[in-house]
Amino acid sequence: MTGLEAAFGYLLSPYGLLLMVIGTILGITVGAVPGLTGAMLIALTLPLTFNMDPVAAFILLVSMYVGAVSGGLITATLLRMPGTPASIMTTLDGYPMAKAGRPGRALGLGITASFVGGVISWLFLISVAKPIALYSTHLGPFDFFALVLLALVLIASVGGKSMSRSFFSAACGIFVSLPGVDKATGNLRLTFGFEELNGGLKLLPVLIGMFAISQVISDISRIREKIDVIPVKKRRDMLFRLEDWKKQSMNLLRSSVIGTWIGILPGIGANIGSVTAYSAAKSVAKPDDQKKFGTGSETAVVAAESANNATIGGALIPMIALGIPGSVIDAILLGALLVHGLQPGPLLFQQNPTMVYTIMGTTLVSNIFMFAFMIFAVKYLARLATIPRGFLIPVILVFCIIGSYALSARMFDVWTMLIFGVIGFGFERLKIPLAPFVIGFVLAPVAEESLLTGLMASNGSYLPLIQRPFSLLFVTLSVILLSLSIVKNYQARVSARTH
């Protein structure tokens, strides 16, 4: 229990609590401003943590994660503009409620549902992560390669509307991870004569480019857009009543569990979790209640918000237990572990239990603070959305450049950031999802290293992939998922042609 005691000693110290408060408030603030995202915030903050104690750094980063996902509901409800992609479904019913004169009620339902979803997913996190990590220590290199293969198939087949676009995005991410030293031969590959590529492309400039610079380019095109905010007058309308708990308890539990398990699937994301929970809530609702969905349904707001916050705890499970990111933000957190000299994956529990329990503890405590802060400050946070983009964009650009340059003190990383910013903007315009790219970029080296280790142990034979029970299971699941996705896409195209 030494690791647990040390973690809570860090977290409940004045310094730890201060970092958690700062991180949660910054996350909520960024989440409440359309055009800014949690991934952008954490990518920009990561360089600032280089000289911090790793535990303190993760208190800050994880609390930002919780705050950013939660903050998006404010503008989704009051402006019909989701602050984060996770809050897209909230706009369908939260905004109609606000327009009908019940903005406080809509926000109160969303904030409480977010808190409950976060707590339920935290219970899964503390219950499931350690057993998975202990069990995964028995996995061999071929098992890990097959597991990464399954993760990549999941990302491409489930994570986007178009399977071909998702596969293309993942393939681009894998290709971008290839420059540097070939692990099999020790020779340089795909460096194109640039000495800076000898060590491969760094994660941070790529992430800042894909998520921050691409968003800045997009915001520049909408720089003169005016925003009107629905005012929130009565704070007492936000509080859950006893009858609300009775009416929404099953919805809260079902949606939180759905969100948690969607979060566990690599690269799927909180937006898919909220869509799935929203659809499930509508399918089990009474016919009269079903008609309210999309026009101001309280059940719909609760389902969407409890699910998207529940994906946080769910996505942290594979990151902590297996070293496989469950979302884009988890990919950044995975990079943060590496930057701070920690090895993500099954051995993290044994080598640095304090870090693991810190992440778990921060997830719970920041959810509690998020709930209290948003109930108190939501009427003021909504005004953040009216800040002109002309003021925000230069500040963001400065932080982007400083963050990329600070990594290795070289302009090459700044140019890398700008190039990937243009690529990210292009992807967004072409509706190519960014998540498969980032997950592919992060997981490809893991897959390559596992495969090479396995081949060395088997004298170059691939047979262990289908001889070992776990690798056979993962490969089989990959084939089944891929086949089902191909059939589903084919049927959708045939149906579209006939209509």
PLY file of the C-alpha trace (Angstrom):
ply
format ascii 1.0
element vertex 499
property float x
property float y
property float z
element edge 498
property int vertex1
property int vertex2
end_header
0.00 0.00 0.00
3.04 2.28 -0.04
2.30 3.44 -3.58
-1.32 4.23 -2.69
-0.36 6.19 0.42
2.34 8.11 -1.48
-0.11 8.94 -4.28
-2.73 10.36 -1.95
0.02 12.14 -0.02
0.93 13.92 -3.27
-2.66 14.52 -4.31
-3.94 15.85 -0.98
-0.91 18.05 -0.32
-1.42 21.81 -0.85
0.74 21.68 -3.99
-1.11 18.66 -5.39
-4.53 20.19 -4.70
-3.42 23.47 -6.28
-2.30 21.68 -9.46
-5.56 19.73 -9.58
-7.64 22.89 -9.15
-5.63 24.75 -11.82
-5.82 21.79 -14.21
-9.56 21.25 -13.79
-10.38 24.96 -14.18
-8.17 25.26 -17.26
-9.76 22.13 -18.74
-13.30 23.40 -18.13
-12.37 26.80 -19.51
-10.86 25.39 -22.70
-13.75 22.94 -23.07
-16.20 25.84 -22.82
-14.59 27.78 -25.69
-15.60 26.47 -29.14
-12.51 25.83 -31.24
-10.29 24.89 -28.31
-9.97 21.23 -27.29
-8.62 19.19 -24.41
-6.10 17.53 -26.74
-4.79 20.97 -27.72
-4.55 22.09 -24.08
-2.70 18.99 -22.88
-0.35 18.96 -25.89
0.55 22.60 -25.22
0.94 22.02 -21.47
3.18 18.96 -21.81
6.40 20.95 -22.54
5.76 22.99 -19.38
5.92 19.79 -17.31
9.41 18.74 -18.47
11.05 20.01 -15.28
8.21 18.99 -12.96
8.07 15.90 -10.81
6.29 13.23 -12.94
3.59 12.68 -10.32
2.87 16.42 -10.11
2.82 16.63 -13.91
0.16 13.92 -14.16
-2.01 15.51 -11.49
-2.10 18.58 -13.73
-2.59 16.73 -17.03
-5.26 14.26 -15.87
-7.29 17.00 -14.15
-7.17 18.96 -17.44
-8.50 15.84 -19.19
-11.49 15.60 -16.83
-12.23 19.32 -17.00
-12.02 19.58 -20.79
-14.50 16.78 -21.49
-16.93 18.25 -18.94
-16.64 21.88 -20.04
-17.94 21.26 -23.54
-21.53 20.92 -22.33
-21.71 24.65 -21.46
-21.47 26.00 -24.99
-23.32 22.97 -26.37
-26.29 23.95 -24.20
-26.15 27.75 -24.37
-24.82 28.34 -27.89
-25.62 25.14 -29.80
-21.87 24.94 -30.37
-20.22 21.89 -28.73
-17.08 23.04 -26.94
-15.64 19.57 -27.53
-16.62 16.77 -29.95
-17.81 14.78 -26.90
-20.68 17.25 -26.40
-22.15 17.04 -29.90
-25.15 14.97 -28.75
-25.85 17.42 -25.91
-26.63 20.16 -28.45
-29.60 18.16 -29.76
-31.57 18.47 -26.51
-29.64 20.81 -24.22
-29.97 23.79 -26.56
-33.75 23.35 -27.14
-34.18 23.24 -23.35
-32.17 26.46 -23.01
-34.16 28.17 -25.80
-37.37 27.14 -24.05
-36.31 29.10 -20.95
-34.70 26.25 -18.98
-30.94 26.77 -19.43
-30.23 26.18 -15.72
-32.15 22.92 -15.76
-30.31 21.67 -18.86
-26.91 22.58 -17.43
-27.72 21.07 -14.04
-28.73 17.77 -15.61
-25.56 17.73 -17.72
-23.19 18.64 -14.88
-24.64 16.07 -12.47
-24.68 13.37 -15.17
-21.04 14.17 -16.01
-20.09 13.76 -12.36
-21.95 10.46 -11.95
-20.50 9.10 -15.20
-17.00 10.05 -14.07
-17.42 8.36 -10.69
-18.87 5.14 -12.13
-16.07 4.88 -14.69
-13.55 5.53 -11.88
-14.98 2.50 -10.04
-14.28 0.40 -13.14
-10.81 1.93 -13.42
-9.75 0.96 -9.90
-11.40 -2.46 -10.16
-10.30 -3.62 -13.60
-6.97 -1.97 -14.43
-4.76 -3.87 -11.98
-6.10 -7.38 -12.77
-5.68 -6.69 -16.50
-2.13 -5.44 -15.93
-1.22 -8.49 -13.82
-2.73 -10.87 -16.34
-1.06 -9.14 -19.29
2.41 -9.80 -17.83
1.91 -13.36 -19.11
1.53 -12.11 -22.69
4.44 -12.67 -25.08
5.65 -10.40 -27.90
3.39 -12.05 -30.48
0.43 -11.57 -28.14
1.20 -7.85 -27.85
1.61 -7.52 -31.61
-1.78 -9.18 -32.14
-3.31 -6.93 -29.46
-2.00 -3.80 -31.18
-3.30 -5.18 -34.49
-6.73 -5.58 -32.88
-6.55 -2.01 -31.55
-5.75 -0.64 -35.02
-8.60 -2.62 -36.59
-10.98 -1.33 -33.91
-9.94 2.24 -34.62
-10.48 1.89 -38.36
-13.67 -0.18 -38.26
-15.55 1.48 -35.40
-13.98 4.89 -34.88
-15.24 6.73 -37.95
-18.17 7.00 -40.36
-16.00 5.88 -43.28
-13.87 2.78 -42.80
-11.68 3.62 -45.81
-10.93 7.10 -44.43
-10.14 5.66 -41.00
-7.79 3.06 -42.53
-6.12 5.75 -44.60
-5.64 7.93 -41.52
-4.18 5.03 -39.51
-1.89 4.06 -42.41
-0.61 7.66 -42.62
0.11 7.62 -38.90
2.03 4.36 -39.21
4.03 5.68 -42.19
4.96 8.87 -40.32
6.32 6.74 -37.45
8.75 4.89 -39.75
11.61 7.44 -40.27
14.63 6.82 -38.07
16.55 3.69 -37.18
15.29 0.38 -38.54
14.97 -1.83 -35.45
15.70 -4.96 -37.47
18.89 -3.88 -39.24
20.06 -0.81 -37.30
20.23 1.17 -40.56
18.59 4.53 -41.16
15.36 4.54 -43.15
13.16 7.23 -44.77
15.25 10.12 -43.44
15.56 11.72 -46.92
18.93 13.17 -45.99
17.66 15.10 -42.95
19.88 14.43 -39.93
17.05 15.59 -37.66
15.04 12.55 -38.75
17.68 10.08 -37.54
15.79 9.75 -34.27
12.39 9.80 -35.95
9.65 12.41 -35.74
8.91 13.55 -32.19
5.43 12.97 -30.82
4.88 16.45 -29.38
5.35 18.58 -32.55
3.16 16.14 -34.49
0.40 16.34 -31.85
0.55 20.12 -31.51
0.41 20.46 -35.27
-2.47 18.05 -35.79
-4.65 19.41 -33.01
-3.59 22.99 -32.22
-2.30 24.46 -35.49
-5.01 22.78 -37.57
-7.63 24.26 -35.25
-5.98 27.70 -35.45
-6.15 27.56 -39.27
-9.82 26.58 -39.03
-10.56 29.38 -36.55
-8.91 31.98 -38.80
-11.51 31.19 -41.45
-14.27 31.95 -38.89
-12.57 34.85 -37.13
-15.45 37.31 -37.59
-18.19 34.92 -36.49
-20.45 36.50 -33.82
-21.77 34.50 -30.86
-24.91 35.08 -28.78
-25.13 33.39 -25.38
-28.36 32.42 -23.60
-28.05 33.83 -20.05
-28.33 31.58 -16.97
-30.23 33.33 -14.17
-31.24 30.80 -11.51
-28.53 28.55 -10.06
-31.01 26.60 -7.92
-32.52 25.10 -11.09
-29.27 23.20 -11.61
-29.58 20.95 -8.57
-30.81 17.36 -8.96
-33.98 16.70 -6.99
-34.95 13.41 -5.34
-37.47 12.68 -8.08
-34.72 13.21 -10.67
-32.54 10.58 -9.00
-35.49 8.14 -9.02
-36.35 8.85 -12.64
-32.81 8.94 -14.07
-30.97 6.35 -11.93
-31.18 3.51 -14.49
-30.37 5.89 -17.33
-27.32 7.17 -15.44
-26.08 3.65 -14.70
-26.71 2.28 -18.20
-25.17 5.27 -19.99
-22.14 5.36 -17.67
-21.44 1.66 -18.22
-21.82 2.10 -22.00
-19.47 5.08 -21.91
-16.90 3.19 -19.84
-16.77 0.19 -22.15
-16.75 2.35 -25.29
-13.84 4.24 -23.70
-11.87 1.01 -23.25
-11.92 0.41 -27.01
-8.79 2.07 -28.46
-9.31 5.26 -30.41
-13.12 5.26 -30.35
-13.59 8.38 -28.24
-16.13 10.13 -26.04
-18.27 11.28 -28.98
-19.00 7.65 -29.97
-19.75 6.86 -26.31
-22.32 9.65 -26.09
-23.92 8.68 -29.42
-24.22 5.03 -28.32
-25.69 5.91 -24.92
-28.07 8.43 -26.51
-29.31 5.77 -28.94
-29.68 3.21 -26.13
-31.65 5.65 -23.98
-33.97 6.45 -26.88
-34.52 2.78 -27.73
-35.68 1.88 -24.19
-37.74 5.05 -23.64
-41.54 5.03 -23.79
-43.07 6.13 -27.11
-44.11 9.52 -25.70
-40.60 10.12 -24.34
-39.01 9.05 -27.62
-40.81 11.89 -29.39
-39.08 14.39 -27.08
-35.59 13.31 -28.16
-34.10 16.09 -30.25
-36.56 18.69 -28.94
-35.45 19.06 -25.32
-35.44 15.64 -23.61
-33.99 15.56 -20.09
-33.29 11.83 -20.47
-31.23 12.50 -23.61
-29.06 15.16 -21.91
-28.38 12.83 -18.97
-27.50 9.90 -21.27
-25.12 11.90 -23.47
-23.25 13.65 -20.65
-22.91 10.65 -18.30
-21.54 8.56 -21.18
-18.99 11.05 -22.50
-17.49 11.61 -19.05
-17.50 7.88 -18.34
-15.23 7.31 -21.34
-12.42 9.03 -19.41
-12.08 6.26 -16.82
-12.66 3.64 -19.48
-9.96 5.01 -21.80
-7.45 5.17 -18.94
-7.80 1.41 -18.31
-5.93 0.18 -21.44
-3.43 3.03 -21.15
-2.46 2.12 -17.59
-2.79 -1.65 -17.88
-1.50 -2.33 -21.40
0.20 0.83 -22.64
-2.43 1.15 -25.40
-4.17 4.55 -25.54
-7.95 4.47 -25.43
-8.31 7.97 -26.94
-6.33 10.79 -28.52
-5.76 12.46 -25.14
-4.58 9.14 -23.73
-2.08 8.94 -26.59
-0.72 12.29 -25.44
-0.63 11.06 -21.82
1.21 7.96 -23.04
3.77 10.24 -24.65
3.97 12.18 -21.37
4.89 8.99 -19.52
7.71 8.37 -21.99
8.91 11.98 -21.77
9.16 11.59 -17.99
11.15 8.37 -18.32
8.37 5.95 -17.39
7.54 2.77 -19.29
3.79 2.51 -19.92
2.19 -0.90 -19.87
1.76 -3.86 -17.53
4.96 -3.25 -15.57
3.94 0.30 -14.60
2.03 -1.11 -11.61
5.20 -2.83 -10.38
7.78 -0.19 -11.30
5.87 2.96 -10.37
2.65 2.22 -8.42
2.65 5.79 -7.09
2.09 7.11 -10.61
-0.74 4.64 -11.26
-2.57 5.49 -8.05
-1.98 9.20 -8.67
-3.74 8.95 -12.02
-6.61 7.04 -10.42
-6.90 9.43 -7.46
-6.77 12.53 -9.67
-9.57 11.15 -11.83
-11.87 10.95 -8.79
-10.89 14.16 -6.98
-10.96 16.31 -10.12
-14.46 14.97 -10.92
-15.61 16.11 -7.50
-14.06 19.56 -7.94
-15.38 19.78 -11.52
-18.93 19.29 -10.25
-18.61 21.92 -7.49
-16.87 24.47 -9.69
-19.23 24.15 -12.66
-22.35 24.45 -10.49
-20.93 27.65 -9.01
-19.29 29.25 -12.04
-21.23 28.04 -15.09
-23.08 31.32 -15.63
-19.73 33.12 -15.87
-17.97 30.44 -17.92
-20.52 30.82 -20.69
-19.21 34.33 -21.36
-15.81 32.90 -22.32
-17.29 31.88 -25.63
-17.72 35.55 -26.55
-13.94 36.21 -26.43
-12.96 37.29 -29.97
-10.91 34.69 -31.81
-8.57 37.48 -32.87
-7.29 37.68 -29.29
-7.03 33.92 -28.75
-5.26 32.88 -31.95
-1.96 34.81 -31.44
-1.68 33.53 -27.85
-2.25 29.95 -28.95
0.29 30.28 -31.76
2.95 31.57 -29.37
2.41 28.61 -27.01
2.50 26.19 -29.96
5.86 27.50 -31.16
7.39 27.62 -27.67
6.13 24.13 -26.86
7.54 22.58 -30.02
10.89 24.41 -29.82
11.37 23.63 -26.11
11.37 19.88 -26.79
14.87 19.79 -28.35
15.70 23.47 -28.91
15.65 23.12 -32.71
13.61 24.85 -35.42
13.09 21.54 -37.21
10.40 20.64 -34.66
8.65 23.98 -35.23
8.56 23.34 -38.99
7.33 19.80 -38.28
4.52 21.26 -36.17
3.49 23.70 -38.93
3.55 21.01 -41.64
1.38 18.67 -39.58
-0.92 21.59 -38.78
-1.61 21.94 -42.51
-2.01 18.15 -42.82
-4.42 18.09 -39.87
-6.47 20.93 -41.38
-6.59 19.05 -44.68
-7.73 15.90 -42.92
-10.53 17.80 -41.17
-11.70 19.40 -44.42
-11.76 16.00 -46.14
-13.54 14.48 -43.12
-10.63 12.13 -42.43
-10.60 11.37 -38.67
-7.50 12.42 -36.75
-7.73 9.80 -33.99
-6.61 6.82 -36.17
-3.61 8.86 -37.34
-2.41 9.63 -33.82
-3.09 6.14 -32.45
-1.36 4.60 -35.47
1.64 6.90 -34.97
1.89 5.94 -31.29
1.21 2.20 -31.62
3.21 1.38 -34.76
6.60 1.37 -32.96
5.10 -0.86 -30.24
3.82 -3.30 -32.85
7.12 -3.30 -34.75
9.19 -3.90 -31.62
6.89 -6.71 -30.41
6.90 -8.41 -33.80
10.70 -8.26 -34.14
11.19 -9.59 -30.62
8.81 -12.45 -31.36
10.49 -13.28 -34.67
13.91 -13.35 -33.00
12.60 -15.76 -30.37
10.95 -18.02 -33.00
13.84 -17.97 -35.51
11.80 -15.95 -38.00
8.63 -18.05 -37.80
5.19 -16.36 -37.81
3.45 -19.54 -36.65
3.30 -18.48 -32.96
0.76 -15.84 -34.04
-1.78 -18.62 -34.53
-0.29 -21.16 -32.13
-0.45 -19.08 -28.94
-4.02 -18.89 -27.55
-4.06 -15.13 -26.85
-2.49 -14.07 -30.13
-4.84 -16.44 -32.00
-7.82 -14.88 -30.16
-6.73 -11.32 -30.99
-5.99 -12.14 -34.65
-9.34 -13.93 -34.98
-11.20 -10.97 -33.47
-9.34 -8.64 -35.83
-10.37 -10.70 -38.86
-13.99 -10.93 -37.68
-14.25 -7.19 -36.98
-12.64 -6.31 -40.28
-14.94 -8.67 -42.19
-18.05 -7.34 -40.44
-17.02 -3.76 -41.18
-16.42 -4.53 -44.87
-19.81 -6.25 -45.15
-21.55 -3.39 -43.32
-19.94 -0.76 -45.56
-20.83 -2.75 -48.67
-24.47 -3.06 -47.55
-24.60 0.67 -46.80
-23.33 1.49 -50.31
-25.82 -0.88 -51.94
-28.63 0.64 -49.88
-27.54 4.17 -50.84
-27.54 3.27 -54.54
-31.00 1.67 -54.43
-32.45 4.77 -52.78
0 1
1 2
2 3
3 4
4 5
5 6
6 7
7 8
8 9
9 10
10 11
11 12
12 13
13 14
14 15
15 16
16 17
17 18
18 19
19 20
20 21
21 22
22 23
23 24
24 25
25 26
26 27
27 28
28 29
29 30
30 31
31 32
32 33
33 34
34 35
35 36
36 37
37 38
38 39
39 40
40 41
41 42
42 43
43 44
44 45
45 46
46 47
47 48
48 49
49 50
50 51
51 52
52 53
53 54
54 55
55 56
56 57
57 58
58 59
59 60
60 61
61 62
62 63
63 64
64 65
65 66
66 67
67 68
68 69
69 70
70 71
71 72
72 73
73 74
74 75
75 76
76 77
77 78
78 79
79 80
80 81
81 82
82 83
83 84
84 85
85 86
86 87
87 88
88 89
89 90
90 91
91 92
92 93
93 94
94 95
95 96
96 97
97 98
98 99
99 100
100 101
101 102
102 103
103 104
104 105
105 106
106 107
107 108
108 109
109 110
110 111
111 112
112 113
113 114
114 115
115 116
116 117
117 118
118 119
119 120
120 121
121 122
122 123
123 124
124 125
125 126
126 127
127 128
128 129
129 130
130 131
131 132
132 133
133 134
134 135
135 136
136 137
137 138
138 139
139 140
140 141
141 142
142 143
143 144
144 145
145 146
146 147
147 148
148 149
149 150
150 151
151 152
152 153
153 154
154 155
155 156
156 157
157 158
158 159
159 160
160 161
161 162
162 163
163 164
164 165
165 166
166 167
167 168
168 169
169 170
170 171
171 172
172 173
173 174
174 175
175 176
176 177
177 178
178 179
179 180
180 181
181 182
182 183
183 184
184 185
185 186
186 187
187 188
188 189
189 190
190 191
191 192
192 193
193 194
194 195
195 196
196 197
197 198
198 199
199 200
200 201
201 202
202 203
203 204
204 205
205 206
206 207
207 208
208 209
209 210
210 211
211 212
212 213
213 214
214 215
215 216
216 217
217 218
218 219
219 220
220 221
221 222
222 223
223 224
224 225
225 226
226 227
227 228
228 229
229 230
230 231
231 232
232 233
233 234
234 235
235 236
236 237
237 238
238 239
239 240
240 241
241 242
242 243
243 244
244 245
245 246
246 247
247 248
248 249
249 250
250 251
251 252
252 253
253 254
254 255
255 256
256 257
257 258
258 259
259 260
260 261
261 262
262 263
263 264
264 265
265 266
266 267
267 268
268 269
269 270
270 271
271 272
272 273
273 274
274 275
275 276
276 277
277 278
278 279
279 280
280 281
281 282
282 283
283 284
284 285
285 286
286 287
287 288
288 289
289 290
290 291
291 292
292 293
293 294
294 295
295 296
296 297
297 298
298 299
299 300
300 301
301 302
302 303
303 304
304 305
305 306
306 307
307 308
308 309
309 310
310 311
311 312
312 313
313 314
314 315
315 316
316 317
317 318
318 319
319 320
320 321
321 322
322 323
323 324
324 325
325 326
326 327
327 328
328 329
329 330
330 331
331 332
332 333
333 334
334 335
335 336
336 337
337 338
338 339
339 340
340 341
341 342
342 343
343 344
344 345
345 346
346 347
347 348
348 349
349 350
350 351
351 352
352 353
353 354
354 355
355 356
356 357
357 358
358 359
359 360
360 361
361 362
362 363
363 364
364 365
365 366
366 367
367 368
368 369
369 370
370 371
371 372
372 373
373 374
374 375
375 376
376 377
377 378
378 379
379 380
380 381
381 382
382 383
383 384
384 385
385 386
386 387
387 388
388 389
389 390
390 391
391 392
392 393
393 394
394 395
395 396
396 397
397 398
398 399
399 400
400 401
401 402
402 403
403 404
404 405
405 406
406 407
407 408
408 409
409 410
410 411
411 412
412 413
413 414
414 415
415 416
416 417
417 418
418 419
419 420
420 421
421 422
422 423
423 424
424 425
425 426
426 427
427 428
428 429
429 430
430 431
431 432
432 433
433 434
434 435
435 436
436 437
437 438
438 439
439 440
440 441
441 442
442 443
443 444
444 445
445 446
446 447
447 448
448 449
449 450
450 451
451 452
452 453
453 454
454 455
455 456
456 457
457 458
458 459
459 460
460 461
461 462
462 463
463 464
464 465
465 466
466 467
467 468
468 469
469 470
470 471
471 472
472 473
473 474
474 475
475 476
476 477
477 478
478 479
479 480
480 481
481 482
482 483
483 484
484 485
485 486
486 487
487 488
488 489
489 490
490 491
491 492
492 493
493 494
494 495
495 496
496 497
497 498
